Structure formats: C-alpha cells, structure tokens
Amino acid sequence: MAGGQDHAGTGKSLRGDETHRIDFQDMVKACGVEWVKRIDSYELGTMYQTFREATEHKGVSVVISDRPCVLDPVKIKGPPMEVVEEKCMACQACMNLGCPALTWSDALYDGHHKVKIDQETCIGCTLCAQLCTADSIQPTVA
C-alpha cells in the first residue's frame, strides 16, 4: 500500500470507520498460493534472501512486507542515524536508497562528497547503516 491511507489490512475503512481486518497472508493462502513469507523489509539481508527464494520457487510466490513505507513521517525504530564524518569513505552506497534524509555534505573523500543525515527527516529505520561498508552510519547518542 502507498500513501499512508487505511486499507483492508488495517481494520479501518478509507473513511476511518472500524471494520473487519483482513490478514493478507491467510487470504493469499486461501487463493491456493503455497509459498508465502512475511518479512520485515528493514532487515535487508533477510529481505534479499527471501526475494531470492521467492524467484527460485516453482509456482506463485508472495512476499508480504510488514513495515510502513520509509517515507511515512513516523519514527520507526528509535533514534535517528548520523554519519561519523571521519569514517565516511564517500562510497555513496547509502545514497542508492533514495532516502530523503540522506544528502551530500561539503566534506570530501578522494574527490567525492561524503554523506550527511538530516536528523529531522530521519526515521531511524537503519537501512543506510546496513548498507554502509565503512560502518560510518550510527544511531545518534542522546
């Protein structure tokens, strides 16, 4: 689902009225699909492995993500992330996420811009930290 609106899986109608909640995993199985997995799409390793298994499966396969969109302005897991500038090697792997909290900093490494994270828009999902090969993205310390 996109846009943050209520849907059949939330137990609310588009108007916000309470209604029966549909379990998509049960619904897909009732349609005859045997290979169904529910994943946390913020765990990149598990997500990649699950998609690999789904594409190798002979027949219909369904992957259900149980997380809200990273663009939803709700703090998901805790503190926002920050870049430890001294460790950042400007590999730019995290920029491939398309996260609106990630931007270029003025600091350079080997002629490439390092990354910085806007604390106000970071939702703390940790996806960027999971991709960071230099371990330069860490949760903020209170």
N, CA, C and O atoms as CSV, one atom per row, in Angstrom:
chain,resi,resn,atom,element,x,y,z
A,1,MET,N,N,0.853,-1.173,0.000
A,1,MET,CA,C,0.000,0.000,0.000
A,1,MET,C,C,0.896,1.232,0.000
A,1,MET,O,O,2.009,1.207,0.527
A,2,ALA,N,N,0.418,2.265,-0.573
A,2,ALA,CA,C,1.193,3.510,-0.607
A,2,ALA,C,C,0.289,4.670,-0.214
A,2,ALA,O,O,-0.931,4.593,-0.358
A,3,GLY,N,N,0.878,5.716,0.269
A,3,GLY,CA,C,0.116,6.916,0.586
A,3,GLY,C,C,-0.322,7.016,2.025
A,3,GLY,O,O,-0.849,8.052,2.432
A,4,GLY,N,N,-0.121,5.967,2.818
A,4,GLY,CA,C,-0.456,6.023,4.225
A,4,GLY,C,C,-1.936,5.908,4.552
A,4,GLY,O,O,-2.327,6.068,5.708
A,5,GLN,N,N,-2.758,5.634,3.555
A,5,GLN,CA,C,-4.190,5.527,3.822
A,5,GLN,C,C,-4.543,4.185,4.447
A,5,GLN,O,O,-3.800,3.213,4.312
A,6,ASP,N,N,-5.678,4.139,5.128
A,6,ASP,CA,C,-6.163,2.869,5.668
A,6,ASP,C,C,-6.559,1.959,4.517
A,6,ASP,O,O,-6.907,2.421,3.430
A,7,HIS,N,N,-6.500,0.653,4.774
A,7,HIS,CA,C,-6.839,-0.346,3.759
A,7,HIS,C,C,-7.361,-1.578,4.484
A,7,HIS,O,O,-7.465,-1.591,5.711
A,8,ALA,N,N,-7.682,-2.596,3.727
A,8,ALA,CA,C,-8.320,-3.783,4.305
A,8,ALA,C,C,-7.474,-4.459,5.386
A,8,ALA,O,O,-8.021,-5.155,6.241
A,9,GLY,N,N,-6.167,-4.272,5.367
A,9,GLY,CA,C,-5.309,-4.893,6.368
A,9,GLY,C,C,-5.189,-4.107,7.664
A,9,GLY,O,O,-4.624,-4.610,8.635
A,10,THR,N,N,-5.710,-2.878,7.702
A,10,THR,CA,C,-5.581,-2.059,8.908
A,10,THR,C,C,-6.762,-2.193,9.849
A,10,THR,O,O,-6.670,-1.799,11.012
A,11,GLY,N,N,-7.869,-2.740,9.372
A,11,GLY,CA,C,-9.066,-2.841,10.196
A,11,GLY,C,C,-9.880,-1.565,10.202
A,11,GLY,O,O,-10.771,-1.387,11.033
A,12,LYS,N,N,-9.567,-0.672,9.263
A,12,LYS,CA,C,-10.330,0.571,9.119
A,12,LYS,C,C,-10.644,0.798,7.653
A,12,LYS,O,O,-9.863,0.446,6.769
A,13,SER,N,N,-11.802,1.394,7.414
A,13,SER,CA,C,-12.172,1.718,6.042
A,13,SER,C,C,-11.444,2.999,5.622
A,13,SER,O,O,-10.794,3.644,6.445
A,14,LEU,N,N,-11.554,3.362,4.351
A,14,LEU,CA,C,-10.947,4.611,3.876
A,14,LEU,C,C,-11.493,5.825,4.619
A,14,LEU,O,O,-10.827,6.858,4.699
A,15,ARG,N,N,-12.687,5.705,5.156
A,15,ARG,CA,C,-13.288,6.806,5.928
A,15,ARG,C,C,-12.857,6.774,7.400
A,15,ARG,O,O,-13.234,7.653,8.174
A,16,GLY,N,N,-12.071,5.764,7.784
A,16,GLY,CA,C,-11.598,5.670,9.157
A,16,GLY,C,C,-12.506,4.894,10.079
A,16,GLY,O,O,-12.240,4.815,11.278
A,17,ASP,N,N,-13.582,4.313,9.548
A,17,ASP,CA,C,-14.505,3.520,10.361
A,17,ASP,C,C,-13.895,2.147,10.662
A,17,ASP,O,O,-13.232,1.552,9.812
A,18,GLU,N,N,-14.132,1.648,11.894
A,18,GLU,CA,C,-13.670,0.310,12.270
A,18,GLU,C,C,-14.386,-0.721,11.408
A,18,GLU,O,O,-15.588,-0.613,11.166
A,19,THR,N,N,-13.636,-1.728,10.942
A,19,THR,CA,C,-14.204,-2.788,10.126
A,19,THR,C,C,-13.359,-4.044,10.312
A,19,THR,O,O,-12.364,-4.030,11.037
A,20,HIS,N,N,-13.757,-5.115,9.661
A,20,HIS,CA,C,-13.033,-6.377,9.746
A,20,HIS,C,C,-11.640,-6.213,9.137
A,20,HIS,O,O,-11.495,-5.631,8.062
A,21,ARG,N,N,-10.611,-6.731,9.830
A,21,ARG,CA,C,-9.235,-6.670,9.336
A,21,ARG,C,C,-8.926,-7.936,8.549
A,21,ARG,O,O,-9.134,-9.047,9.037
A,22,ILE,N,N,-8.440,-7.766,7.357
A,22,ILE,CA,C,-8.072,-8.897,6.516
A,22,ILE,C,C,-6.606,-9.228,6.730
A,22,ILE,O,O,-5.756,-8.339,6.687
A,23,ASP,N,N,-6.304,-10.502,6.960
A,23,ASP,CA,C,-4.928,-10.963,7.053
A,23,ASP,C,C,-4.524,-11.386,5.640
A,23,ASP,O,O,-5.018,-12.388,5.122
A,24,PHE,N,N,-3.628,-10.624,5.024
A,24,PHE,CA,C,-3.259,-10.886,3.631
A,24,PHE,C,C,-2.592,-12.245,3.448
A,24,PHE,O,O,-2.757,-12.880,2.407
A,25,GLN,N,N,-1.844,-12.692,4.444
A,25,GLN,CA,C,-1.206,-13.998,4.338
A,25,GLN,C,C,-2.266,-15.098,4.272
A,25,GLN,O,O,-2.167,-16.001,3.441
A,26,ASP,N,N,-3.273,-15.031,5.137
A,26,ASP,CA,C,-4.358,-16.011,5.098
A,26,ASP,C,C,-5.129,-15.927,3.783
A,26,ASP,O,O,-5.504,-16.952,3.214
A,27,MET,N,N,-5.361,-14.722,3.309
A,27,MET,CA,C,-6.113,-14.538,2.066
A,27,MET,C,C,-5.371,-15.145,0.880
A,27,MET,O,O,-5.977,-15.817,0.045
A,28,VAL,N,N,-4.060,-14.911,0.802
A,28,VAL,CA,C,-3.263,-15.443,-0.304
A,28,VAL,C,C,-3.230,-16.965,-0.251
A,28,VAL,O,O,-3.329,-17.628,-1.284
A,29,LYS,N,N,-3.089,-17.524,0.957
A,29,LYS,CA,C,-3.096,-18.987,1.096
A,29,LYS,C,C,-4.454,-19.564,0.706
A,29,LYS,O,O,-4.524,-20.640,0.110
A,30,ALA,N,N,-5.529,-18.857,1.037
A,30,ALA,CA,C,-6.869,-19.316,0.676
A,30,ALA,C,C,-7.065,-19.328,-0.839
A,30,ALA,O,O,-7.909,-20.061,-1.354
A,31,CYS,N,N,-6.293,-18.526,-1.541
A,31,CYS,CA,C,-6.349,-18.495,-3.009
A,31,CYS,C,C,-5.522,-19.620,-3.625
A,31,CYS,O,O,-5.492,-19.774,-4.846
A,32,GLY,N,N,-4.851,-20.406,-2.783
A,32,GLY,CA,C,-4.104,-21.549,-3.282
A,32,GLY,C,C,-2.598,-21.348,-3.371
A,32,GLY,O,O,-1.889,-22.248,-3.821
A,33,VAL,N,N,-2.096,-20.206,-2.957
A,33,VAL,CA,C,-0.654,-19.968,-3.004
A,33,VAL,C,C,-0.007,-20.698,-1.826
A,33,VAL,O,O,-0.384,-20.494,-0.672
A,34,GLU,N,N,0.965,-21.546,-2.134
A,34,GLU,CA,C,1.621,-22.328,-1.089
A,34,GLU,C,C,2.842,-21.626,-0.507
A,34,GLU,O,O,3.123,-21.766,0.683
A,35,TRP,N,N,3.575,-20.868,-1.331
A,35,TRP,CA,C,4.800,-20.207,-0.870
A,35,TRP,C,C,4.486,-18.752,-0.526
A,35,TRP,O,O,4.384,-17.900,-1.409
A,36,VAL,N,N,4.335,-18.483,0.767
A,36,VAL,CA,C,4.036,-17.131,1.253
A,36,VAL,C,C,4.966,-16.852,2.423
A,36,VAL,O,O,5.055,-17.658,3.350
A,37,LYS,N,N,5.655,-15.727,2.390
A,37,LYS,CA,C,6.525,-15.338,3.505
A,37,LYS,C,C,6.218,-13.895,3.894
A,37,LYS,O,O,6.025,-13.024,3.046
A,38,ARG,N,N,6.181,-13.678,5.198
A,38,ARG,CA,C,6.001,-12.342,5.771
A,38,ARG,C,C,7.376,-11.894,6.257
A,38,ARG,O,O,8.032,-12.622,7.002
A,39,ILE,N,N,7.826,-10.693,5.842
A,39,ILE,CA,C,9.165,-10.224,6.197
A,39,ILE,C,C,9.136,-8.819,6.776
A,39,ILE,O,O,8.164,-8.078,6.629
A,40,ASP,N,N,10.224,-8.484,7.434
A,40,ASP,CA,C,10.489,-7.123,7.887
A,40,ASP,C,C,11.410,-6.526,6.827
A,40,ASP,O,O,12.590,-6.874,6.767
A,41,SER,N,N,10.893,-5.646,6.007
A,41,SER,CA,C,11.674,-5.110,4.888
A,41,SER,C,C,12.775,-4.168,5.339
A,41,SER,O,O,13.535,-3.686,4.499
A,42,TYR,N,N,12.894,-3.886,6.627
A,42,TYR,CA,C,14.000,-3.081,7.129
A,42,TYR,C,C,15.203,-3.950,7.489
A,42,TYR,O,O,16.244,-3.428,7.888
A,43,GLU,N,N,15.072,-5.267,7.352
A,43,GLU,CA,C,16.190,-6.185,7.540
A,43,GLU,C,C,16.651,-6.619,6.153
A,43,GLU,O,O,16.157,-7.602,5.600
A,44,LEU,N,N,17.614,-5.863,5.595
A,44,LEU,CA,C,18.000,-6.042,4.200
A,44,LEU,C,C,18.467,-7.450,3.863
A,44,LEU,O,O,18.067,-7.998,2.836
A,45,GLY,N,N,19.300,-8.043,4.702
A,45,GLY,CA,C,19.797,-9.390,4.416
A,45,GLY,C,C,18.670,-10.398,4.290
A,45,GLY,O,O,18.645,-11.200,3.357
A,46,THR,N,N,17.746,-10.355,5.225
A,46,THR,CA,C,16.592,-11.256,5.200
A,46,THR,C,C,15.732,-10.980,3.979
A,46,THR,O,O,15.243,-11.909,3.337
A,47,MET,N,N,15.547,-9.711,3.657
A,47,MET,CA,C,14.721,-9.353,2.507
A,47,MET,C,C,15.328,-9.888,1.208
A,47,MET,O,O,14.621,-10.491,0.400
A,48,TYR,N,N,16.630,-9.672,1.001
A,48,TYR,CA,C,17.279,-10.171,-0.218
A,48,TYR,C,C,17.187,-11.687,-0.316
A,48,TYR,O,O,16.897,-12.224,-1.386
A,49,GLN,N,N,17.430,-12.381,0.792
A,49,GLN,CA,C,17.360,-13.837,0.793
A,49,GLN,C,C,15.940,-14.316,0.475
A,49,GLN,O,O,15.761,-15.278,-0.273
A,50,THR,N,N,14.946,-13.655,1.034
A,50,THR,CA,C,13.555,-14.040,0.798
A,50,THR,C,C,13.178,-13.836,-0.663
A,50,THR,O,O,12.502,-14.683,-1.248
A,51,PHE,N,N,13.603,-12.731,-1.261
A,51,PHE,CA,C,13.311,-12.499,-2.684
A,51,PHE,C,C,14.017,-13.525,-3.567
A,51,PHE,O,O,13.472,-13.953,-4.584
A,52,ARG,N,N,15.233,-13.918,-3.178
A,52,ARG,CA,C,15.937,-14.959,-3.920
A,52,ARG,C,C,15.146,-16.262,-3.875
A,52,ARG,O,O,14.950,-16.915,-4.901
A,53,GLU,N,N,14.690,-16.637,-2.673
A,53,GLU,CA,C,13.904,-17.860,-2.527
A,53,GLU,C,C,12.603,-17.773,-3.324
A,53,GLU,O,O,12.190,-18.746,-3.956
A,54,ALA,N,N,11.967,-16.616,-3.292
A,54,ALA,CA,C,10.691,-16.439,-4.000
A,54,ALA,C,C,10.861,-16.605,-5.506
A,54,ALA,O,O,10.017,-17.214,-6.163
A,55,THR,N,N,11.947,-16.068,-6.056
A,55,THR,CA,C,12.145,-16.174,-7.506
A,55,THR,C,C,12.577,-17.573,-7.923
A,55,THR,O,O,12.357,-17.971,-9.067
A,56,GLU,N,N,13.191,-18.329,-7.007
A,56,GLU,CA,C,13.598,-19.702,-7.313
A,56,GLU,C,C,12.456,-20.695,-7.165
A,56,GLU,O,O,12.523,-21.804,-7.696
A,57,HIS,N,N,11.407,-20.303,-6.445
A,57,HIS,CA,C,10.275,-21.197,-6.222
A,57,HIS,C,C,9.537,-21.462,-7.535
A,57,HIS,O,O,9.271,-20.542,-8.309
A,58,LYS,N,N,9.217,-22.714,-7.768
A,58,LYS,CA,C,8.440,-23.088,-8.965
A,58,LYS,C,C,6.970,-22.875,-8.651
A,58,LYS,O,O,6.379,-23.640,-7.889
A,59,GLY,N,N,6.389,-21.865,-9.220
A,59,GLY,CA,C,4.994,-21.545,-8.962
A,59,GLY,C,C,4.863,-20.133,-8.417
A,59,GLY,O,O,5.824,-19.364,-8.387
A,60,VAL,N,N,3.668,-19.818,-7.996
A,60,VAL,CA,C,3.394,-18.484,-7.478
A,60,VAL,C,C,4.014,-18.330,-6.095
A,60,VAL,O,O,3.886,-19.210,-5.244
A,61,SER,N,N,4.684,-17.203,-5.880
A,61,SER,CA,C,5.237,-16.898,-4.561
A,61,SER,C,C,4.828,-15.477,-4.190
A,61,SER,O,O,4.753,-14.598,-5.048
A,62,VAL,N,N,4.567,-15.263,-2.904
A,62,VAL,CA,C,4.124,-13.958,-2.421
A,62,VAL,C,C,4.964,-13.567,-1.217
A,62,VAL,O,O,5.145,-14.354,-0.288
A,63,VAL,N,N,5.479,-12.333,-1.243
A,63,VAL,CA,C,6.237,-11.777,-0.128
A,63,VAL,C,C,5.433,-10.602,0.430
A,63,VAL,O,O,5.069,-9.683,-0.304
A,64,ILE,N,N,5.166,-10.644,1.718
A,64,ILE,CA,C,4.399,-9.585,2.375
A,64,ILE,C,C,5.324,-8.833,3.321
A,64,ILE,O,O,5.923,-9.426,4.218
A,65,SER,N,N,5.436,-7.526,3.117
A,65,SER,CA,C,6.247,-6.692,3.996
A,65,SER,C,C,5.366,-6.121,5.095
A,65,SER,O,O,4.293,-5.580,4.830
A,66,ASP,N,N,5.834,-6.248,6.334
A,66,ASP,CA,C,5.054,-5.776,7.482
A,66,ASP,C,C,5.504,-4.419,7.994
A,66,ASP,O,O,5.267,-4.102,9.160
A,67,ARG,N,N,6.135,-3.621,7.179
A,67,ARG,CA,C,6.623,-2.323,7.620
A,67,ARG,C,C,5.972,-1.203,6.833
A,67,ARG,O,O,5.634,-1.365,5.661
A,68,PRO,N,N,5.799,-0.070,7.489
A,68,PRO,CA,C,5.301,1.094,6.744
A,68,PRO,C,C,6.384,1.615,5.808
A,68,PRO,O,O,7.564,1.307,5.976
A,69,CYS,N,N,5.986,2.380,4.853
A,69,CYS,CA,C,6.905,3.000,3.898
A,69,CYS,C,C,7.908,3.874,4.650
A,69,CYS,O,O,7.547,4.534,5.623
A,70,VAL,N,N,9.161,3.880,4.203
A,70,VAL,CA,C,10.178,4.701,4.854
A,70,VAL,C,C,9.874,6.188,4.710
A,70,VAL,O,O,10.442,7.007,5.433
A,71,LEU,N,N,8.993,6.541,3.795
A,71,LEU,CA,C,8.635,7.943,3.628
A,71,LEU,C,C,7.556,8.390,4.606
A,71,LEU,O,O,7.264,9.582,4.703
A,72,ASP,N,N,6.953,7.434,5.339
A,72,ASP,CA,C,5.959,7.774,6.348
A,72,ASP,C,C,6.654,8.547,7.466
A,72,ASP,O,O,7.661,8.077,7.995
A,73,PRO,N,N,6.149,9.703,7.833
A,73,PRO,CA,C,6.867,10.540,8.805
A,73,PRO,C,C,6.702,10.104,10.259
A,73,PRO,O,O,6.462,10.933,11.138
A,74,VAL,N,N,6.828,8.817,10.506
A,74,VAL,CA,C,6.697,8.276,11.848
A,74,VAL,C,C,8.030,7.654,12.227
A,74,VAL,O,O,8.621,6.936,11.420
A,75,LYS,N,N,8.515,7.911,13.423
A,75,LYS,CA,C,9.756,7.277,13.873
A,75,LYS,C,C,9.499,5.783,14.012
A,75,LYS,O,O,8.585,5.370,14.726
A,76,ILE,N,N,10.293,4.982,13.339
A,76,ILE,CA,C,10.057,3.550,13.268
A,76,ILE,C,C,10.756,2.787,14.389
A,76,ILE,O,O,10.115,1.994,15.079
A,77,LYS,N,N,12.037,3.005,14.581
A,77,LYS,CA,C,12.812,2.155,15.473
A,77,LYS,C,C,13.554,2.882,16.573
A,77,LYS,O,O,14.207,2.204,17.365
A,78,GLY,N,N,13.518,4.093,16.688
A,78,GLY,CA,C,14.315,4.730,17.728
A,78,GLY,C,C,15.020,5.960,17.228
A,78,GLY,O,O,14.461,6.735,16.452
A,79,PRO,N,N,16.262,6.147,17.673
A,79,PRO,CA,C,16.948,7.401,17.371
A,79,PRO,C,C,17.280,7.539,15.891
A,79,PRO,O,O,17.474,6.543,15.194
A,80,PRO,N,N,17.344,8.766,15.424
A,80,PRO,CA,C,17.775,8.969,14.035
A,80,PRO,C,C,19.246,8.580,13.894
A,80,PRO,O,O,19.973,8.494,14.884
A,81,MET,N,N,19.662,8.354,12.685
A,81,MET,CA,C,21.035,7.961,12.406
A,81,MET,C,C,21.876,9.204,12.140
A,81,MET,O,O,21.348,10.272,11.832
A,82,GLU,N,N,23.203,9.048,12.265
A,82,GLU,CA,C,24.123,10.126,11.942
A,82,GLU,C,C,25.372,9.529,11.296
A,82,GLU,O,O,25.683,8.354,11.492
A,83,VAL,N,N,26.084,10.356,10.521
A,83,VAL,CA,C,27.304,9.921,9.858
A,83,VAL,C,C,28.499,10.366,10.691
A,83,VAL,O,O,28.619,11.539,11.045
A,84,VAL,N,N,29.371,9.428,10.996
A,84,VAL,CA,C,30.640,9.755,11.638
A,84,VAL,C,C,31.565,10.170,10.493
A,84,VAL,O,O,32.120,9.330,9.784
A,85,GLU,N,N,31.716,11.481,10.331
A,85,GLU,CA,C,32.364,12.027,9.141
A,85,GLU,C,C,33.768,11.465,8.900
A,85,GLU,O,O,34.156,11.237,7.754
A,86,GLU,N,N,34.533,11.241,9.980
A,86,GLU,CA,C,35.902,10.751,9.827
A,86,GLU,C,C,35.951,9.356,9.196
A,86,GLU,O,O,36.930,9.010,8.535
A,87,LYS,N,N,34.904,8.560,9.396
A,87,LYS,CA,C,34.873,7.191,8.872
A,87,LYS,C,C,34.316,7.112,7.445
A,87,LYS,O,O,34.625,6.169,6.716
A,88,CYS,N,N,33.503,8.085,7.044
A,88,CYS,CA,C,32.829,8.032,5.743
A,88,CYS,C,C,33.852,8.068,4.607
A,88,CYS,O,O,34.699,8.960,4.552
A,89,MET,N,N,33.767,7.090,3.704
A,89,MET,CA,C,34.677,6.994,2.572
A,89,MET,C,C,34.012,7.423,1.267
A,89,MET,O,O,34.541,7.165,0.187
A,90,ALA,N,N,32.861,8.072,1.362
A,90,ALA,CA,C,32.143,8.593,0.195
A,90,ALA,C,C,31.879,7.519,-0.856
A,90,ALA,O,O,31.916,7.801,-2.053
A,91,CYS,N,N,31.613,6.298,-0.419
A,91,CYS,CA,C,31.330,5.211,-1.368
A,91,CYS,C,C,29.974,5.402,-2.036
A,91,CYS,O,O,29.737,4.893,-3.131
A,92,GLN,N,N,29.095,6.129,-1.378
A,92,GLN,CA,C,27.783,6.512,-1.882
A,92,GLN,C,C,26.784,5.360,-1.959
A,92,GLN,O,O,25.727,5.505,-2.573
A,93,ALA,N,N,27.100,4.223,-1.347
A,93,ALA,CA,C,26.181,3.081,-1.355
A,93,ALA,C,C,24.850,3.446,-0.710
A,93,ALA,O,O,23.796,3.029,-1.190
A,94,CYS,N,N,24.886,4.210,0.360
A,94,CYS,CA,C,23.654,4.582,1.063
A,94,CYS,C,C,22.772,5.502,0.222
A,94,CYS,O,O,21.552,5.514,0.390
A,95,MET,N,N,23.373,6.263,-0.668
A,95,MET,CA,C,22.596,7.204,-1.492
A,95,MET,C,C,21.674,6.480,-2.465
A,95,MET,O,O,20.697,7.058,-2.940
A,96,ASN,N,N,21.976,5.225,-2.764
A,96,ASN,CA,C,21.124,4.454,-3.675
A,96,ASN,C,C,19.760,4.137,-3.085
A,96,ASN,O,O,18.854,3.726,-3.811
A,97,LEU,N,N,19.598,4.321,-1.778
A,97,LEU,CA,C,18.299,4.088,-1.138
A,97,LEU,C,C,17.251,5.099,-1.588
A,97,LEU,O,O,16.060,4.791,-1.632
A,98,GLY,N,N,17.698,6.300,-1.919
A,98,GLY,CA,C,16.747,7.355,-2.258
A,98,GLY,C,C,16.088,7.949,-1.026
A,98,GLY,O,O,15.023,8.559,-1.126
A,99,CYS,N,N,16.700,7.780,0.123
A,99,CYS,CA,C,16.132,8.299,1.366
A,99,CYS,C,C,16.217,9.815,1.381
A,99,CYS,O,O,17.282,10.371,1.113
A,100,PRO,N,N,15.117,10.498,1.689
A,100,PRO,CA,C,15.141,11.963,1.703
A,100,PRO,C,C,15.979,12.555,2.837
A,100,PRO,O,O,16.289,13.746,2.805
A,101,ALA,N,N,16.353,11.756,3.832
A,101,ALA,CA,C,17.180,12.261,4.938
A,101,ALA,C,C,18.666,12.295,4.569
A,101,ALA,O,O,19.447,12.993,5.217
A,102,LEU,N,N,19.059,11.554,3.543
A,102,LEU,CA,C,20.455,11.494,3.132
A,102,LEU,C,C,20.755,12.574,2.101
A,102,LEU,O,O,20.070,12.691,1.085
A,103,THR,N,N,21.787,13.359,2.379
A,103,THR,CA,C,22.205,14.410,1.446
A,103,THR,C,C,23.727,14.448,1.400
A,103,THR,O,O,24.396,13.815,2.216
A,104,TRP,N,N,24.264,15.190,0.445
A,104,TRP,CA,C,25.707,15.354,0.333
A,104,TRP,C,C,26.186,16.384,1.340
A,104,TRP,O,O,25.508,17.382,1.584
A,105,SER,N,N,27.345,16.146,1.920
A,105,SER,CA,C,27.959,17.143,2.801
A,105,SER,C,C,29.018,17.890,1.991
A,105,SER,O,O,29.315,17.529,0.852
A,106,ASP,N,N,29.566,18.909,2.581
A,106,ASP,CA,C,30.632,19.659,1.915
A,106,ASP,C,C,31.982,18.955,2.038
A,106,ASP,O,O,32.915,19.267,1.297
A,107,ALA,N,N,32.088,18.009,2.969
A,107,ALA,CA,C,33.342,17.285,3.169
A,107,ALA,C,C,33.582,16.326,2.005
A,107,ALA,O,O,32.646,15.737,1.465
A,108,LEU,N,N,34.844,16.180,1.633
A,108,LEU,CA,C,35.214,15.329,0.506
A,108,LEU,C,C,36.126,14.193,0.957
A,108,LEU,O,O,36.874,14.324,1.926
A,109,TYR,N,N,36.049,13.084,0.240
A,109,TYR,CA,C,36.981,11.975,0.396
A,109,TYR,C,C,37.363,11.543,-1.003
A,109,TYR,O,O,36.509,11.121,-1.782
A,110,ASP,N,N,38.629,11.644,-1.323
A,110,ASP,CA,C,39.124,11.244,-2.640
A,110,ASP,C,C,38.335,11.920,-3.772
A,110,ASP,O,O,38.055,11.306,-4.802
A,111,GLY,N,N,37.988,13.182,-3.562
A,111,GLY,CA,C,37.283,13.954,-4.587
A,111,GLY,C,C,35.780,13.751,-4.643
A,111,GLY,O,O,35.111,14.358,-5.479
A,112,HIS,N,N,35.236,12.916,-3.778
A,112,HIS,CA,C,33.792,12.650,-3.751
A,112,HIS,C,C,33.188,13.213,-2.467
A,112,HIS,O,O,33.825,13.217,-1.414
A,113,HIS,N,N,31.957,13.684,-2.572
A,113,HIS,CA,C,31.275,14.232,-1.396
A,113,HIS,C,C,30.909,13.123,-0.418
A,113,HIS,O,O,30.434,12.058,-0.813
A,114,LYS,N,N,31.133,13.386,0.843
A,114,LYS,CA,C,30.669,12.495,1.899
A,114,LYS,C,C,29.175,12.731,2.099
A,114,LYS,O,O,28.588,13.618,1.480
A,115,VAL,N,N,28.585,11.948,2.950
A,115,VAL,CA,C,27.139,11.988,3.168
A,115,VAL,C,C,26.846,12.564,4.546
A,115,VAL,O,O,27.639,12.423,5.478
A,116,LYS,N,N,25.703,13.207,4.656
A,116,LYS,CA,C,25.207,13.630,5.968
A,116,LYS,C,C,23.739,13.246,6.057
A,116,LYS,O,O,23.089,13.005,5.040
A,117,ILE,N,N,23.223,13.190,7.276
A,117,ILE,CA,C,21.843,12.780,7.505
A,117,ILE,C,C,21.107,13.891,8.225
A,117,ILE,O,O,21.558,14.380,9.261
A,118,ASP,N,N,19.969,14.289,7.668
A,118,ASP,CA,C,19.125,15.305,8.296
A,118,ASP,C,C,18.371,14.649,9.445
A,118,ASP,O,O,17.539,13.768,9.227
A,119,GLN,N,N,18.663,15.081,10.666
A,119,GLN,CA,C,18.080,14.486,11.868
A,119,GLN,C,C,16.564,14.654,11.931
A,119,GLN,O,O,15.876,13.822,12.523
A,120,GLU,N,N,16.049,15.693,11.341
A,120,GLU,CA,C,14.598,15.946,11.393
A,120,GLU,C,C,13.807,14.990,10.506
A,120,GLU,O,O,12.672,14.642,10.832
A,121,THR,N,N,14.391,14.565,9.394
A,121,THR,CA,C,13.644,13.700,8.482
A,121,THR,C,C,14.010,12.223,8.599
A,121,THR,O,O,13.310,11.374,8.049
A,122,CYS,N,N,15.101,11.900,9.310
A,122,CYS,CA,C,15.494,10.501,9.501
A,122,CYS,C,C,14.473,9.809,10.406
A,122,CYS,O,O,14.135,10.315,11.477
A,123,ILE,N,N,13.989,8.650,9.965
A,123,ILE,CA,C,13.007,7.912,10.762
A,123,ILE,C,C,13.636,6.785,11.571
A,123,ILE,O,O,12.929,6.065,12.276
A,124,GLY,N,N,14.950,6.622,11.482
A,124,GLY,CA,C,15.623,5.609,12.290
A,124,GLY,C,C,15.434,4.188,11.804
A,124,GLY,O,O,15.480,3.259,12.610
A,125,CYS,N,N,15.224,3.988,10.522
A,125,CYS,CA,C,14.961,2.637,10.006
A,125,CYS,C,C,16.224,1.774,9.926
A,125,CYS,O,O,16.114,0.549,9.863
A,126,THR,N,N,17.390,2.360,9.927
A,126,THR,CA,C,18.707,1.710,9.885
A,126,THR,C,C,19.086,1.127,8.519
A,126,THR,O,O,20.117,0.462,8.418
A,127,LEU,N,N,18.304,1.348,7.483
A,127,LEU,CA,C,18.652,0.797,6.178
A,127,LEU,C,C,20.000,1.321,5.693
A,127,LEU,O,O,20.803,0.556,5.158
A,128,CYS,N,N,20.257,2.611,5.873
A,128,CYS,CA,C,21.526,3.188,5.417
A,128,CYS,C,C,22.702,2.566,6.164
A,128,CYS,O,O,23.740,2.295,5.559
A,129,ALA,N,N,22.559,2.338,7.448
A,129,ALA,CA,C,23.632,1.740,8.244
A,129,ALA,C,C,23.913,0.309,7.786
A,129,ALA,O,O,25.061,-0.135,7.808
A,130,GLN,N,N,22.876,-0.409,7.374
A,130,GLN,CA,C,23.068,-1.774,6.907
A,130,GLN,C,C,23.845,-1.813,5.592
A,130,GLN,O,O,24.534,-2.793,5.306
A,131,LEU,N,N,23.736,-0.753,4.795
A,131,LEU,CA,C,24.445,-0.685,3.522
A,131,LEU,C,C,25.849,-0.100,3.641
A,131,LEU,O,O,26.673,-0.295,2.747
A,132,CYS,N,N,26.131,0.600,4.712
A,132,CYS,CA,C,27.396,1.314,4.871
A,132,CYS,C,C,28.555,0.341,5.053
A,132,CYS,O,O,28.611,-0.387,6.043
A,133,THR,N,N,29.477,0.331,4.096
A,133,THR,CA,C,30.613,-0.587,4.160
A,133,THR,C,C,31.701,-0.093,5.112
A,133,THR,O,O,32.548,-0.879,5.536
A,134,ALA,N,N,31.692,1.197,5.456
A,134,ALA,CA,C,32.716,1.764,6.340
A,134,ALA,C,C,32.255,1.844,7.790
A,134,ALA,O,O,33.001,2.314,8.649
A,135,ASP,N,N,31.044,1.393,8.072
A,135,ASP,CA,C,30.482,1.456,9.419
A,135,ASP,C,C,30.479,2.890,9.953
A,135,ASP,O,O,30.701,3.124,11.141
A,136,SER,N,N,30.223,3.844,9.051
A,136,SER,CA,C,30.254,5.256,9.464
A,136,SER,C,C,28.875,5.796,9.822
A,136,SER,O,O,28.759,6.939,10.264
A,137,ILE,N,N,27.842,5.004,9.640
A,137,ILE,CA,C,26.499,5.456,9.969
A,137,ILE,C,C,26.062,4.766,11.263
A,137,ILE,O,O,25.988,3.539,11.332
A,138,GLN,N,N,25.780,5.558,12.265
A,138,GLN,CA,C,25.467,5.060,13.604
A,138,GLN,C,C,24.228,5.757,14.146
A,138,GLN,O,O,23.879,6.840,13.676
A,139,PRO,N,N,23.551,5.154,15.130
A,139,PRO,CA,C,22.444,5.857,15.781
A,139,PRO,C,C,22.993,7.057,16.555
A,139,PRO,O,O,24.111,7.008,17.068
A,140,THR,N,N,22.216,8.120,16.637
A,140,THR,CA,C,22.642,9.270,17.412
A,140,THR,C,C,22.699,8.896,18.884
A,140,THR,O,O,21.938,8.052,19.358
A,141,VAL,N,N,23.591,9.523,19.581
A,141,VAL,CA,C,23.750,9.280,21.006
A,141,VAL,C,C,23.044,10.399,21.757
A,141,VAL,O,O,23.312,11.577,21.521
A,142,ALA,N,N,22.139,10.028,22.664
A,142,ALA,CA,C,21.360,11.030,23.394
A,142,ALA,C,C,22.185,11.764,24.406
A,142,ALA,O,O,21.673,12.640,25.103
